[in-house]
Amino acid sequence: MRPISWIFCLLGLTAALVAPAAAQDKTEEVTVTDTETVTVKESSSTTRSTAGYRASSDDVRPFQTWIEDATIARGIVVEPFFDLADYGPVDEWRLGAQAAFEAAEQFETGLRWSLNDLSSDTFGNSDETGLSDLRAYARYRVRTKNPEIASGLWVDLPVGSSDVGAGNFNVDVFGAMRWHLKGGWVILGNAAIESIETGDDRDTGIQIGGGALYPLSQDLSALGELNWSSARDYGLFSLGLDYRVASSNHMRAAVGFGFDDGGPDVELILGFLMGFN
Protein backbone atom coordinates (compact mmCIF):
# COMPACT_ATOMS: atom_id res chain seq x y z
CA MET A 1 0.00 0.00 0.00
CA ARG A 2 1.47 3.36 -1.01
CA PRO A 3 1.57 6.44 1.27
CA ILE A 4 -1.27 8.27 -0.48
CA SER A 5 -3.55 5.27 0.16
CA TRP A 6 -2.67 5.31 3.85
CA ILE A 7 -3.59 8.97 4.10
CA PHE A 8 -7.00 8.29 2.57
CA CYS A 9 -7.47 5.44 5.05
CA LEU A 10 -6.59 7.78 7.91
CA LEU A 11 -9.00 10.45 6.69
CA GLY A 12 -11.80 7.89 6.56
CA LEU A 13 -11.03 6.65 10.05
CA THR A 14 -10.78 10.22 11.33
CA ALA A 15 -14.28 10.94 10.04
CA ALA A 16 -15.54 7.82 11.78
CA LEU A 17 -13.94 8.92 15.04
CA VAL A 18 -15.08 12.53 14.95
CA ALA A 19 -18.70 11.88 14.01
CA PRO A 20 -19.69 10.32 17.35
CA ALA A 21 -18.01 13.20 19.19
CA ALA A 22 -20.80 15.56 18.15
CA ALA A 23 -23.02 14.06 20.82
CA GLN A 24 -25.81 15.62 22.85
CA ASP A 25 -25.51 16.84 26.46
CA LYS A 26 -24.60 14.15 28.94
CA THR A 27 -23.65 13.88 32.58
CA GLU A 28 -21.08 11.47 33.91
CA GLU A 29 -18.90 11.00 36.97
CA VAL A 30 -15.16 11.39 36.54
CA THR A 31 -12.78 10.14 39.21
CA VAL A 32 -10.01 12.67 39.83
CA THR A 33 -8.29 11.02 42.77
CA ASP A 34 -8.95 8.00 44.94
CA THR A 35 -11.00 10.14 47.32
CA GLU A 36 -12.49 12.82 45.09
CA THR A 37 -15.21 12.58 42.44
CA VAL A 38 -16.54 15.38 40.28
CA THR A 39 -19.70 15.41 38.18
CA VAL A 40 -19.22 16.95 34.75
CA LYS A 41 -21.99 18.08 32.42
CA GLU A 42 -20.95 18.22 28.79
CA SER A 43 -22.45 20.21 25.94
CA SER A 44 -21.14 21.92 22.84
CA SER A 45 -21.19 25.29 24.62
CA THR A 46 -20.06 24.25 28.12
CA THR A 47 -16.54 24.94 29.39
CA ARG A 48 -15.35 21.92 31.31
CA SER A 49 -13.20 22.06 34.43
CA THR A 50 -9.47 21.38 34.32
CA ALA A 51 -9.99 18.56 36.82
CA GLY A 52 -12.49 16.86 34.53
CA TYR A 53 -10.17 17.18 31.53
CA ARG A 54 -7.27 15.81 33.56
CA ALA A 55 -9.26 12.77 34.61
CA SER A 56 -10.30 12.14 31.01
CA SER A 57 -6.73 12.36 29.67
CA ASP A 58 -4.99 10.09 32.19
CA ASP A 59 -5.91 6.95 30.22
CA VAL A 60 -4.95 8.43 26.83
CA ARG A 61 -1.53 7.03 25.92
CA PRO A 62 0.98 8.41 23.41
CA PHE A 63 1.40 6.54 20.14
CA GLN A 64 5.19 6.71 19.94
CA THR A 65 6.14 6.64 23.63
CA TRP A 66 3.52 4.21 24.93
CA ILE A 67 6.17 2.87 27.30
CA GLU A 68 8.13 6.09 28.00
CA ASP A 69 5.22 7.92 29.65
CA ALA A 70 4.34 9.15 33.15
CA THR A 71 0.81 7.78 33.52
CA ILE A 72 0.21 4.52 35.41
CA ALA A 73 -2.31 1.87 34.38
CA ARG A 74 -5.27 1.10 36.61
CA GLY A 75 -5.66 -2.67 36.50
CA ILE A 76 -4.70 -4.05 33.07
CA VAL A 77 -4.44 -2.23 29.73
CA VAL A 78 -4.13 -4.15 26.44
CA GLU A 79 -3.80 -2.63 22.97
CA PRO A 80 -3.69 -4.69 19.77
CA PHE A 81 -2.09 -2.56 17.03
CA PHE A 82 -1.33 -2.54 13.33
CA ASP A 83 1.40 -0.39 11.74
CA LEU A 84 2.28 0.29 8.12
CA ALA A 85 5.55 2.05 7.29
CA ASP A 86 7.16 3.08 4.00
CA TYR A 87 10.98 3.31 4.05
CA GLY A 88 11.35 3.98 0.33
CA PRO A 89 12.53 0.70 -1.21
CA VAL A 90 11.35 -1.22 1.86
CA ASP A 91 7.80 -1.49 3.22
CA GLU A 92 7.06 -2.84 6.69
CA TRP A 93 3.91 -3.87 8.52
CA ARG A 94 3.59 -4.95 12.14
CA LEU A 95 0.68 -6.74 13.78
CA GLY A 96 1.01 -7.09 17.53
CA ALA A 97 -0.10 -6.12 21.00
CA GLN A 98 1.20 -4.18 23.97
CA ALA A 99 0.01 -4.58 27.54
CA ALA A 100 0.44 -2.74 30.83
CA PHE A 101 -0.18 -4.09 34.34
CA GLU A 102 -0.61 -2.18 37.60
CA ALA A 103 1.93 -4.22 39.58
CA ALA A 104 1.71 -1.98 42.67
CA GLU A 105 0.71 1.56 43.60
CA GLN A 106 2.46 3.96 41.18
CA PHE A 107 4.29 1.00 39.57
CA GLU A 108 3.59 -0.38 36.09
CA THR A 109 5.06 -3.27 34.14
CA GLY A 110 4.30 -4.41 30.63
CA LEU A 111 5.18 -6.18 27.38
CA ARG A 112 5.16 -5.56 23.62
CA TRP A 113 5.45 -8.20 20.90
CA SER A 114 4.55 -8.26 17.22
CA LEU A 115 4.66 -10.17 13.94
CA ASN A 116 6.66 -8.14 11.41
CA ASP A 117 6.86 -8.27 7.62
CA LEU A 118 9.53 -6.62 5.47
CA SER A 119 9.13 -6.41 1.71
CA SER A 120 11.75 -4.88 -0.55
CA ASP A 121 11.58 -3.64 -4.14
CA THR A 122 15.28 -4.47 -4.55
CA PHE A 123 17.21 -7.75 -4.58
CA GLY A 124 14.50 -9.69 -6.36
CA ASN A 125 11.49 -8.29 -4.50
CA SER A 126 12.23 -10.18 -1.28
CA ASP A 127 9.60 -10.61 1.42
CA GLU A 128 10.44 -11.74 4.97
CA THR A 129 8.06 -12.33 7.90
CA GLY A 130 8.96 -13.12 11.50
CA LEU A 131 8.46 -12.30 15.16
CA SER A 132 9.98 -9.20 16.72
CA ASP A 133 12.00 -9.27 19.90
CA LEU A 134 9.93 -9.29 23.08
CA ARG A 135 10.09 -5.92 24.84
CA ALA A 136 9.53 -5.93 28.60
CA TYR A 137 9.42 -2.76 30.69
CA ALA A 138 8.81 -1.36 34.14
CA ARG A 139 8.23 2.20 35.29
CA TYR A 140 7.55 3.95 38.58
CA ARG A 141 5.83 7.31 39.01
CA VAL A 142 8.11 9.18 41.38
CA ARG A 143 5.96 12.33 41.48
CA THR A 144 2.16 12.24 41.48
CA LYS A 145 1.60 16.01 41.71
CA ASN A 146 1.61 18.23 38.64
CA PRO A 147 3.87 17.80 36.70
CA GLU A 148 3.83 14.02 37.00
CA ILE A 149 7.25 12.38 36.64
CA ALA A 150 8.12 8.72 36.11
CA SER A 151 11.30 6.75 35.52
CA GLY A 152 11.84 3.26 34.19
CA LEU A 153 13.56 0.97 31.73
CA TRP A 154 12.77 -1.42 28.91
CA VAL A 155 14.70 -4.41 27.62
CA ASP A 156 14.42 -6.17 24.25
CA LEU A 157 14.83 -9.92 24.75
CA PRO A 158 16.46 -11.41 21.59
CA VAL A 159 13.81 -14.01 20.79
CA GLY A 160 12.78 -12.62 17.40
CA SER A 161 13.75 -13.51 13.84
CA SER A 162 16.88 -12.08 12.26
CA ASP A 163 15.00 -12.10 8.94
CA VAL A 164 13.11 -8.97 10.10
CA GLY A 165 16.06 -7.38 11.91
CA ALA A 166 15.31 -8.89 15.33
CA GLY A 167 17.44 -11.10 17.56
CA ASN A 168 19.10 -8.18 19.39
CA PHE A 169 19.50 -7.32 23.06
CA ASN A 170 18.62 -3.65 23.60
CA VAL A 171 18.31 -1.61 26.80
CA ASP A 172 16.75 1.81 27.44
CA VAL A 173 16.67 3.76 30.72
CA PHE A 174 14.23 6.67 30.60
CA GLY A 175 12.48 9.46 32.42
CA ALA A 176 9.07 10.85 31.43
CA MET A 177 6.81 13.77 32.35
CA ARG A 178 3.15 14.79 32.05
CA TRP A 179 2.45 18.47 32.73
CA HIS A 180 -1.25 19.35 32.94
CA LEU A 181 -2.05 22.92 31.91
CA LYS A 182 -5.21 25.01 32.06
CA GLY A 183 -7.78 24.32 29.38
CA GLY A 184 -7.04 20.61 29.28
CA TRP A 185 -3.64 20.73 27.57
CA VAL A 186 -1.13 18.06 28.60
CA ILE A 187 2.56 18.49 27.74
CA LEU A 188 4.45 15.20 27.27
CA GLY A 189 8.21 14.85 27.63
CA ASN A 190 10.74 12.03 27.68
CA ALA A 191 14.50 11.52 27.72
CA ALA A 192 16.50 8.30 27.74
CA ILE A 193 19.88 6.66 27.38
CA GLU A 194 19.71 3.58 25.18
CA SER A 195 22.05 0.82 24.05
CA ILE A 196 21.07 -0.67 20.69
CA GLU A 197 22.55 -3.83 19.16
CA THR A 198 22.63 -4.32 15.39
CA GLY A 199 24.32 -7.55 14.37
CA ASP A 200 27.86 -7.43 15.78
CA ASP A 201 27.70 -3.69 16.46
CA ARG A 202 26.31 -1.83 19.47
CA ASP A 203 25.52 1.88 19.62
CA THR A 204 24.82 3.91 22.74
CA GLY A 205 22.98 7.19 22.47
CA ILE A 206 20.12 9.33 23.66
CA GLN A 207 16.42 9.38 22.95
CA ILE A 208 14.60 12.64 23.49
CA GLY A 209 11.19 13.93 22.58
CA GLY A 210 7.78 15.06 23.66
CA GLY A 211 4.47 16.33 22.46
CA ALA A 212 1.08 17.65 23.44
CA LEU A 213 -2.30 16.10 24.17
CA TYR A 214 -5.50 18.13 23.89
CA PRO A 215 -9.02 16.86 24.74
CA LEU A 216 -11.34 18.05 21.96
CA SER A 217 -14.24 16.67 24.02
CA GLN A 218 -14.69 14.35 26.97
CA ASP A 219 -14.15 11.34 24.67
CA LEU A 220 -11.99 12.63 21.80
CA SER A 221 -8.35 13.70 22.21
CA ALA A 222 -5.75 14.91 19.71
CA LEU A 223 -2.05 14.13 20.11
CA GLY A 224 1.03 15.57 18.44
CA GLU A 225 4.40 13.91 19.09
CA LEU A 226 8.02 14.43 18.02
CA ASN A 227 10.74 11.96 19.07
CA TRP A 228 14.33 11.29 18.03
CA SER A 229 16.92 8.57 18.79
CA SER A 230 20.61 9.08 18.09
CA ALA A 231 21.56 5.40 18.47
CA ARG A 232 19.00 4.32 15.86
CA ASP A 233 19.28 7.43 13.64
CA TYR A 234 15.49 7.54 13.91
CA GLY A 235 13.08 10.44 14.13
CA LEU A 236 9.29 10.63 13.78
CA PHE A 237 6.69 13.39 13.93
CA SER A 238 3.12 12.13 14.33
CA LEU A 239 -0.45 13.43 14.64
CA GLY A 240 -3.15 11.19 16.07
CA LEU A 241 -6.65 10.89 17.50
CA ASP A 242 -7.85 8.87 20.49
CA TYR A 243 -11.61 8.28 20.81
CA ARG A 244 -13.12 6.67 23.89
CA VAL A 245 -15.88 4.31 22.71
CA ALA A 246 -16.64 2.95 26.19
CA SER A 247 -15.54 3.65 29.75
CA SER A 248 -12.13 1.99 29.24
CA ASN A 249 -11.92 1.31 25.48
CA HIS A 250 -10.31 3.59 22.91
CA MET A 251 -10.14 3.63 19.11
CA ARG A 252 -6.80 5.15 18.07
CA ALA A 253 -5.20 6.25 14.80
CA ALA A 254 -2.13 8.32 13.91
CA VAL A 255 -0.06 9.22 10.86
CA GLY A 256 3.68 9.82 11.20
CA PHE A 257 6.37 11.40 9.04
CA GLY A 258 9.95 10.30 9.59
CA PHE A 259 13.24 12.15 9.53
CA ASP A 260 16.89 11.13 9.96
CA ASP A 261 18.32 8.13 8.11
CA GLY A 262 16.39 5.46 10.03
CA GLY A 263 12.96 7.11 9.98
CA PRO A 264 10.17 6.05 7.61
CA ASP A 265 8.89 8.30 4.86
CA VAL A 266 5.38 7.86 6.24
CA GLU A 267 3.77 5.58 8.83
CA LEU A 268 0.19 4.72 9.73
CA ILE A 269 -0.57 3.51 13.28
CA LEU A 270 -3.89 1.90 14.25
CA GLY A 271 -4.85 0.54 17.66
CA PHE A 272 -7.72 -0.44 19.92
CA LEU A 273 -6.90 0.07 23.59
CA MET A 274 -8.88 -1.87 26.20
CA GLY A 275 -8.83 -1.38 29.97
CA PHE A 276 -9.68 -4.05 32.55
CA ASN A 277 -9.98 -2.77 36.13
C-alpha positions, 0 to 999 in steps of 0.5 A: 500500500502506497503512502497516499492510500494510507492517508485516505485510510486515515481520513476515513477513520478520522471521520468515523472517530469525529462523528460520534463526538458531536453528541448531545448533552450528557452527565457522567462522573469522573474520578479525579483522585482516589478520594475525590469525584466530580460530576461533569456536564458536557455540551457543545457550549459548556466549558469543562473544568481542568480537573475533569479534563485531567481525569479524562486524559490520564488513560490516553496514551501516546502513540510513539512513547507508549512505554516512556510515559508518566501515567500509570495503568489502573488494572490491566491495559491491552492494545492490539495494534497494526502499523504500516511504514514506507521506508522507500525501497522497503515497506514494513507492517507490524501486527502485535499487541502491547500490555500494561499491568498495575503491579503496585501503587504507582508502579507499572510493568508491561510487554510488547510483541509483534509479527513483522513483515519486510518487503523490498523492491530491490534484490528480487522483491524479497519478502520476509516475515517473522516475530519481533524481539519481546520488549519488557518494561517497568516504570515507577511514578516518582511524582504524582503532583503536577507535573507528574514524573516517572522513571523506568527501563525497557529491555528487548529480549532477543527471541525474534527472527533475524529475517526482520532485523530482530534477535538483538538485546537492547536496553533503554533507561528513561524518564518521562513527564506529564504536565497538565495545563489550564484548558485541558492541555497536557505536555508530554516529555521524555529523555533516555539513554539507550544501548542498541545492538545491530548484528555485531555492532552496538551503539549507545545514544540518547532518545529525546522527545515530547508532544502535546495532548488536547481533549477536543471533548470528553471522549476525543483527544488529539495528540502531536508527538516528536521523538528522536533517537541518536543510536538508531538514527530515527526520528518521527513526527506524528499526529493522532486521535484517540476516541473513547468508545466505552468507559475503558476502550479507545479507538486510536489512529495516527499518521507519522512522518519520519526524519533522519536516516532510520525514519520512515517516509510515512507511517500509519498507526492503528490501535484499539486500547482496552482497559480491565480494572 
